[in-house]
């Protein structure tokens, strides 16, 4: 990029100086010419004429400078002020056209560029806020409707016992989803507002993965899933409690999106001081578009909501991995399954 030109550059001052010098010189020459006129009363008249010329030339110079300032200072400032007013009124689509091309940028162009960047960022935040409220409202409304409807039905004294148990279980499940949603929102809020600080310590990551897998033993047995694992004992330095959120979400999703009789594979290897965890499944997989957005808050690839979830799990995973200084990626083929890969710094001693 070429060097930005200053609004108050040396060249600007030099041009203005030359202009004033030229005008003063003209006035002086006119004065010298009038000195050749007869002495006496003519001198007074010549002096008055010279004074009037100086006033006229000064007025012309002032007008020229005023026009220059209006075009180079006042108009850009008014454009910026109008744009900031619209922005404060909530119009996040406002943008200011640059005054010059990239090769002639000055300070006003830099301010305009920064303003446009700020407006774009604020617009994105406003969109996220609106989407967040809409998604939270939807996710809260569904379990609350279930609780309200079934609790009303349960008040019927003639309701059969088997139906009573079924509806009570549905209410319990809805309350569980509601509790999970609120818990995830609170966790994500703390993570994003940096209210949670990781407490790094060295521990055996392989042992942690095995313990987390045991939590889902009943779930994969119920679906008849085949579990393959190749987990080495690898020592890492990280916040174990935070990483538990990562493994529980990845294992939960693998079980949830894998059909009965499918396979889940979990591996942990240490390569060049980096612990690499891979969680693979033979589930429904996802399209490239879904894969690009899967870590966004409230985004769910399953638009039919056939599988329960609130779209916050992988957003939590992404945030936690980032906080502990790791990396996460996903590879997936629709109809064949997905593989999530997490890389963490290992023990380099």
PyMOL commands that set and color helices and strands:
alter all, ss='L'
color gray80, all
select helices_A, chain A and resi 10-34+41-88+102-104+107-154+161-192+205-215+217-222+240-256+288-293+313-323
alter helices_A, ss='H'
color red, helices_A
select strands_A, chain A and resi 201-204+226-231+235-238+263-271+274-281+327-333+337-345
alter strands_A, ss='S'
color yellow, strands_A
deselect
rebuild
show_as cartoon
